[in-house]
Amino acid sequence: MSYISPQNLLKKIIDAGEAKVKLSTEQTLIRAFMAGALLALAAAFAITVTVTSGQPLLGAILFPVGFILLTLLGFDLLTGVFTLTPLALLDRREGVTVQKVFRNWTLTFTGNFLGAFTVAVMMAVVFTFGFSSQPNAVGQKISEIGFDRTVGYSNYGFSGMLTLFVRGILCNWMVSTAIVAGLASTNVAGKAVVMWMPIMVFFYMGFEHSIVNMFLFPSGLLLGAEFSIYDYLVWNEIPTIVGNLVGGITFVGLPLYLAHRSDGLTGIVSDNDDQIVSEVLTSIGERT
């Protein structure tokens, strides 16, 4: 795959964050809606594969397809903008303010939730034959996930909340790594390859992703799971969002910025870096 050097990658990441902050309200909502919907469909697909095959790893291997598609189509997840937009603010990009970053986060959250909830309603119809019967095996599994990852955490009190928060951090460490690694490649195959493993890791390890949860837990409630909206918000969604924010900034965005900035100004990185790397790799290939 064509490779972008870390210094130029950093500039590309910050450019992306700046662009997202400056999107119109309509564009931000549409991008976020479609991202939430596609990720929700991917989650429904992965759980269906897991239930029907009895192999959770197979579901985790296939889940990244949805993430890769939404990324290639230019749609936005809250977890991604948590990492990209603060760097544009840190780099003092013109027109990027704290208020505009928070506006972007709010609109992206709203769009992601609406997209994920739309799919939750549609899949609930599918799982129950239009709410005319009990949920099928996949619907029952989603209900179990909702109960285990809300009431299950609350049963442990503070320890449960801490575990939930840390799982949120680990999740966006992986997800944001996938996002920025995808930007390091300039072709479709390369982007898919580098994004696949981090997304598979987060899904298989049961880390907490705020947008996936926007599908799973409303689905569970629609399907009659024994937990409440309060349980969902307090014992999952809110701590997960905070954990995702901390994970994306602390373990992906800031390390990249501090490690690869050039005199604090990413814009002065040489535009010839990619060409130099390509020439070196070509030379090595010819010699071997």
Secondary structure, 3 states (H helix, E strand, C coil): CCECCHHHHHHHHHHHHHHHHCCCHHHHHHHHHHHHHHHHHHHHHHHHHHHHHCCHHHHHHHCHHHHHHHHHCCCCCHHHHHHHHHHHHHCCCCCCCHHHHHHHHHHHHHHHHHHHHHHHHHHHHHHCCCCCCCCCHHHHHHHHHHHHCCHHHHCCCHHHHHHHHHHHHHHHHHHHHHHHHHHCECCHHHHHHHHHHHHHHHHHCCCCCHHHHHHHHHHHHHCCCCCCHHHHHHHHHHHHHHHHHHHHHHHHHHHHHHHHCCCCCHHHCCCCHHHHHHHHHHHHHHHC
